[in-house]
Amino acid sequence: KCESMIRKPCIKDPECVWHISKKSCSQRTSSNGMIIESKSDITTMTTPATKSAPSASPICNERKWHPKTVNDRTCSNSLHYPPLWNVYPDQYLFQSFKQCCKKFYNGTCKQEDVCVDK
C-alpha cells in the first residue's frame, strides 16, 4: 500500500513513512512500541497514534501540545499529528497548552486534553 504513494499522502498516512533521501514511501516498522524509520534514513521517531479512550497516566504528562487544525483553533495533546512535526518539534510541539495556543492562535483557542477523563 505505502510503496505506491506519493509524498503528501504518505506523510498523512500513519502506517507509512516518507524517506527524504530516497524520495519514496514505505511501510513503518515497529520496535518496542515505537515507530522508527529505516536506520539509513531516520527522520522521525514517535509513538503510534491511537484512538483509544483518554487515560490519566504518567505518560500523558509527557505528551506534547500541538495545533489540531488551522480552522478548529484547538491545541491538543493527542498522539494524532503529522509525523513530520517530530522533525521540527520546536515549531509544532510544545510543553504546555498555553505555549501552543500563543504560538498558533495568538493566545485564543480551545483545549483538547486527551488525558483527562471526560
C-alpha positions in Angstrom: 0.0 0.0 0.0 2.6 2.6 1.1 5.1 1.8 -1.7 2.9 3.3 -4.4 2.1 6.5 -2.6 3.5 10.0 -3.4 4.9 12.2 -0.7 1.8 14.1 0.7 -0.5 11.0 1.1 2.5 9.1 2.5 3.2 11.7 5.2 -0.5 11.8 6.2 -0.9 8.0 6.5 0.1 6.8 10.0 1.1 3.4 8.6 3.6 4.8 6.1 6.8 6.8 6.3 8.4 9.1 3.7 12.2 8.6 3.1 13.6 12.0 2.2 16.9 10.8 0.7 15.2 8.1 -1.4 12.1 10.1 -2.2 10.0 7.1 -1.6 7.3 5.8 0.7 7.4 2.5 2.7 5.5 0.7 5.5 6.6 1.7 9.0 8.4 -0.8 11.1 7.8 -1.2 14.8 10.3 -1.9 17.6 9.3 -1.8 21.3 6.1 0.1 20.6 8.0 2.9 18.9 7.6 3.7 15.2 11.0 4.0 13.6 12.0 4.7 10.0 14.9 2.8 8.4 18.2 3.4 10.2 19.8 4.7 7.0 17.3 7.4 6.6 15.8 8.2 10.0 13.8 11.3 10.0 11.1 10.8 12.7 10.5 8.8 15.8 7.1 8.9 17.5 4.7 6.7 19.5 1.9 5.2 17.4 -1.2 7.3 17.1 -4.2 5.8 18.9 -7.9 6.5 19.1 -8.3 4.8 22.5 -10.2 6.3 25.4 -8.4 9.0 27.3 -6.5 8.0 30.4 -4.6 9.8 33.1 -1.1 8.3 33.3 2.5 9.4 33.8 3.0 9.0 30.1 0.2 11.6 29.5 2.2 14.2 31.4 5.0 13.8 28.9 2.8 14.4 25.8 3.5 17.5 23.7 0.8 20.0 22.8 0.2 20.8 19.1 -2.4 22.6 16.9 -5.2 20.3 15.9 -6.3 22.1 12.7 -6.0 25.5 11.2 -9.7 26.2 11.2 -10.5 24.5 14.5 -8.4 26.8 16.7 -7.6 24.0 19.1 -4.5 22.8 20.7 -4.4 19.1 21.7 -2.0 16.7 23.4 -3.2 13.7 21.3 -0.8 11.5 19.5 -2.5 12.2 16.3 -0.4 14.7 14.3 1.8 14.6 11.2 5.0 12.6 11.8 6.9 15.3 10.1 6.3 17.5 13.1 8.8 15.3 15.0 11.5 16.6 12.7 10.7 20.2 13.7 9.5 19.9 17.3 10.4 23.5 18.2 7.9 24.7 15.6 5.0 22.4 16.2 5.2 20.6 19.6 5.1 22.4 23.0 5.3 21.6 26.7 2.1 23.3 27.5 -1.3 24.2 26.1 -0.7 27.9 26.7 2.6 27.8 24.6 0.8 26.1 21.7 -2.2 28.4 21.8 0.0 31.5 21.9 2.2 30.4 19.0 -0.6 29.3 16.6 -3.7 31.2 17.7 -2.5 34.4 19.3 -3.5 33.1 22.7 -7.1 32.4 22.0 -8.0 28.8 21.4 -9.8 25.7 22.7 -8.1 22.9 24.6 -8.3 19.2 23.8 -6.7 17.3 26.7 -7.0 13.6 25.8 -5.5 12.6 29.1 -8.4 13.9 31.2 -11.4 11.6 31.6 -14.5 13.3 30.1 
